Amino acid sequence: MISASPRKNKSQTFVLATEVLAGCEPEKTEIIHLCDYKIEFCRHCERCHKKVLDCPIKDDVSRILQKMLGADGIILASPNYINHVTGTMKTLFDRSSHFIHCKRLLNKYVAGVVSSGSGRDASVIDYLKHYALTCGAQFVGGVSSSVPLSEEQKKQAFKLGVKLASAIKNKKIFLSQMKIIEQGKEHFRSIVIARKTDWQEEYDYWKGKKWL
Ligand SMILES: Cc1cc2nc3c(=O)[nH]c(=O)nc-3n(C[C@H](O)[C@H](O)[C@H](O)COP(=O)(O)O)c2cc1C
């Protein structure tokens, strides 16, 4: 679980996300409070495309990205900050653009969790879904609640966890999402070919996967 609130255990988003975790009864879990990690802004040097995930910024981001690569399922939990995820979560996403170029979250499942003052979180959940799909992961669903958290939404969160675990166990295919992921891959095929000499290791990654 990646939790993006600066309020850590007091975070209501985190509390809601723990219901998702309870529902999926994972064999092994790791909770990452982004506020415990040093996360700097992407500088657009493109190093991570030339040499896969080799970022010159020596902070904690590569450690988090490696954990994401090692997970079967990822719960992305963020409070709604001005109708978006928090800046910290967005900064993490910006640092993961290699995931998008090479669809590195393929065969993984993502669930989204949001809390807010208003409960008007559809755009934030949609954004989390969009991020998951562009990285190649399937999105099992999202849950959100205004604060104080409603008991009903906590139940929905638990159910989402059950759905996440079942998707992982049964390698569920969401056909309509796979179509979008395939379209995203098509889009990047031409880009990876065009940038072959600049983004050498990403090109090699595509070749290695026999996608080219
Ligand atoms: C900087 C900031 C921006 C916020 N923007 C919104 C917003 O656009 N819409 C909304 O309904 N609530 C907004 N809120 C309220 C939070 O989303 C809400 O309190 C949320 O439950 C906090 O989650 P947390 O307890 O996990 O930190 C904002 C709060 C902060 C601090």
PDBQT file of the ligand as one rigid body, heavy atoms in Angstrom, charges set to zero:
ROOT
HETATM    1  C1  LIG A 301      -4.170  21.059   0.591  1.00  0.00    +0.000 C 
HETATM    2  C2  LIG A 301      -5.523  20.433   0.762  1.00  0.00    +0.000 A 
HETATM    3  C3  LIG A 301      -6.381  20.408  -0.304  1.00  0.00    +0.000 A 
HETATM    4  C4  LIG A 301      -7.646  19.837  -0.189  1.00  0.00    +0.000 A 
HETATM    5  N1  LIG A 301      -8.480  19.841  -1.272  1.00  0.00    +0.000 NA
HETATM    6  C5  LIG A 301      -9.706  19.287  -1.159  1.00  0.00    +0.000 A 
HETATM    7  C6  LIG A 301     -10.594  19.280  -2.281  1.00  0.00    +0.000 A 
HETATM    8  O1  LIG A 301     -10.294  19.761  -3.363  1.00  0.00    +0.000 OA
HETATM    9  N2  LIG A 301     -11.822  18.717  -2.128  1.00  0.00    +0.000 N 
HETATM   10  C7  LIG A 301     -12.206  18.164  -0.938  1.00  0.00    +0.000 A 
HETATM   11  O2  LIG A 301     -13.320  17.676  -0.865  1.00  0.00    +0.000 OA
HETATM   12  N3  LIG A 301     -11.376  18.136   0.132  1.00  0.00    +0.000 NA
HETATM   13  C8  LIG A 301     -10.147  18.674   0.062  1.00  0.00    +0.000 A 
HETATM   14  N4  LIG A 301      -9.293  18.668   1.149  1.00  0.00    +0.000 N 
HETATM   15  C9  LIG A 301      -9.681  17.932   2.360  1.00  0.00    +0.000 C 
HETATM   16  C10 LIG A 301      -9.018  16.562   2.429  1.00  0.00    +0.000 C 
HETATM   17  O3  LIG A 301      -9.163  15.864   1.208  1.00  0.00    +0.000 OA
HETATM   18  C11 LIG A 301      -9.634  15.700   3.545  1.00  0.00    +0.000 C 
HETATM   19  O4  LIG A 301      -9.522  16.309   4.787  1.00  0.00    +0.000 OA
HETATM   20  C12 LIG A 301      -9.018  14.315   3.541  1.00  0.00    +0.000 C 
HETATM   21  O5  LIG A 301      -9.880  13.435   4.228  1.00  0.00    +0.000 OA
HETATM   22  C13 LIG A 301      -7.658  14.309   4.223  1.00  0.00    +0.000 C 
HETATM   23  O6  LIG A 301      -7.149  13.005   4.150  1.00  0.00    +0.000 OA
HETATM   24  P1  LIG A 301      -6.119  12.412   5.192  1.00  0.00    +0.000 P 
HETATM   25  O7  LIG A 301      -6.816  12.356   6.548  1.00  0.00    +0.000 OA
HETATM   26  O8  LIG A 301      -5.856  11.066   4.651  1.00  0.00    +0.000 OA
HETATM   27  O9  LIG A 301      -4.922  13.288   5.212  1.00  0.00    +0.000 OA
HETATM   28  C14 LIG A 301      -8.048  19.242   1.057  1.00  0.00    +0.000 A 
HETATM   29  C15 LIG A 301      -7.150  19.278   2.142  1.00  0.00    +0.000 A 
HETATM   30  C16 LIG A 301      -5.912  19.866   2.000  1.00  0.00    +0.000 A 
HETATM   31  C17 LIG A 301      -4.957  19.865   3.176  1.00  0.00    +0.000 C 
ENDROOT
TORSDOF 0
